[in-house]
Amino acid sequence: MNALITRRDIIKTALFAGFSGLPFLAEPDMAICANPARRAEGRRLRAFKRLYFPATLYPEFIEDGEGKFHGPFLDHLDNLVNNKAIIYSAVAAPRGIGKTWDVDIACIYAVCYRLRKMILRIEVEQDTAADRIETLKKIIMTNPLLREDFPEIVNPVLEFKGDARSAKNLKWSSADLKFSNDCKISSRGIEGTIRGFNVEGDRPDFVLINDIESEASVVSEVVCKKLRLTMEKEISALNGQGTRCSFLYTQTILCVGCLADEYTDQKQRPEWNGWRLPAKLSEPSFPQRRVGHWTEPQRRRRV
């Protein structure tokens, strides 16, 4: 027969799991963690995905049980979330491999274990940014395993049934989320206001830039120049506002010479520690791009 799990056991296990605030224990009527051992085991991101999102372990991308991309990428995300040093990272991978979903899971992981206080996601446009927030909302409200082991996060959301007007001290809008442990996730389009960004006085300590280039933007010199300036002058500057901030830029390389190609090239941008999942590039057939835009060195280069 299993021994009765005491309140002290819950506190000790939760502290081991990395959750330091424990505000839910101050409310005796609030549900407690159903499986402290599982919660403690999920303290690393790779285990968190396996335990709480088992349906997302894509077999077509898995080799030797870990995966040639997802395992190392999850470990990379784990290091970025847990390491409070200032880190810049750029990762390029093909579309459809699931990198954005892994980033979604990393956001939930960071909130559940209170590893980052203010996460800012930057997308190609505000509609896409709102879609990412809606995805995170759906995860929180529909994942029964998260509800069992992180009731202090999920139950307050379920109490107001996702209606932002009834959120009280929480935030549940199309652009910003605030949870009961005071962790926040915001999502903005690249065209929005990024310089000096803060929510209730909290500045980002983890910035996730995802697929901010499109097939249309890479053929426009004006748009490409604007994106570079935004990355250099606004996004990178978020680190100089009194908060130690880490950055992750994930993108599919759309053509040689695009922003993702530049930022994942360790010779051009060594500070971003670029990592590429190998993929073959060919000269784009966009009619808008003039032949003169492709130099001979660019034509010879391949990822």
Residue, then its C-alpha position, 0 to 999 in steps of 0.5 A: m500500500n502506498a504511503l499517504i503523501t503529506r503536505r510536507d512531502i508536496i512542499k519538498t518535492a515541489l521545491f526539488a522540482g524548481f518551483s520556489g513560490l508555492p503560493f497555492l499551498a497558502e490556500p487549503d482548499m486549492a487542489i495539490c499536485a496529484n503526482p509529485a514524482r512525475r512533476a519532479e521528473g519533468r524538471r528537465l525539458r526533454a522529460f517534461k515533453r515526454l511526460y506531459f505531451p506524449a502525443t507530440l513525440y513525432p516518430e518520423f523525426i525520431e532516431d534511436g529514441e531521441g531524435k536527430f533534431h528534437g532531442p538536441f533542440l530540447d536540450h538547447l531550449d532547456n539550457l536557455v531557459n534554465n541558464k540565467a546568463i546572457i545568451y544569444s542563439a539562432v537556429a535554422a530548421p526546415r518547416g514542418i519539423g515541429k520547432t515552433w511546437d517545441v518552443d510552445i512547450a518550453c514556454i509552458y515549462a518555464v511557467c510551470y517551474r517558474l524559471r522565467k518571469m517574463i517571456l516575450r515572443i516575437e512573430v512575423e505579424q500580430d495575427t500570428a502572435a495572437d495565434r501563438i497565445e491562443t495555442l498556449k491558452k488551449i494547452i493550459m486549459t485542455n491538458p489533463l496532466l498539467r492540471e493534475d500536477f500543476p493545479e496552482i497554474v491551471n485551476p485559477v484559469l479554469e475557474f474563470k473559464g478562459d473569460a478574460r473579463s473574469a480573470k481578476n488578478l490574472k491576465w488572459s488577453s490575445a496578446d498577454l498572459k499572466f499566471s497565478n505565480d506571477c509569470k507572464i508570456s507576451s506575444r507581439g508582431i515584429e512590426g509592433t513596439i518592441r523597444g522598452f517593452n514591459v508588462e506591469g513594469d516587468r521587462p523580458d528575461f527570455v525573448l523568442i523570435n520565431d519565423i519573422e521572415s516570409e517569402a515576400s519579405v526576403v525579396s524586398e531589400v527595404v524590408c530586409k534592411k528594416l528587419r536587420l535594424t529591428m534585430e540590432k537596435e530594438i530586440s538586442a537592446l532589450n538586454g540593456q534595460g536592467t534585466r539579464c535576457s536570453f534570446l532565441y531566434t528560430q527560422t527556416i532559411l528561405c534563401v541565401g543571404c536572408l536574415a536567417d542565413e546571416y544569423t545562423d552563420q557563425k562567421q557573420r554573426p558569431e555572437w548568435n552561436g548559429w546552429r543549422l539543421p542541414a537542408k539544401l538551398s537553391e536560388p529562389s524563382f521569385p519573379q520579383r528578385r532581380v538576377g543582380h541581387w544574387t552574387e556569384p559567391q551567394r550562388r556557390r553557397r549552400v547550407 
